[in-house]
Amino acid sequence: MLEFLKAKRLVGFFTSLAGLMQNCSVLDLDTFER
C-alpha cells in the first residue's frame, strides 16, 4: 500500500511538472511572437 501511495505521489509530481513546463513553453512562444 505504501509503495502505491509513493508511486501515486510521483505521478502527481511529474504531471504537475509537465504542466508547468507546458505553461512556460507557451509563455515563451507568446513573448517570441511579439
Buried (B, 14 or more C-beta within 10 A) or exposed (E): EEEEEEEEEEEEEEEEEEEEEEEEEEEEEEEEEE
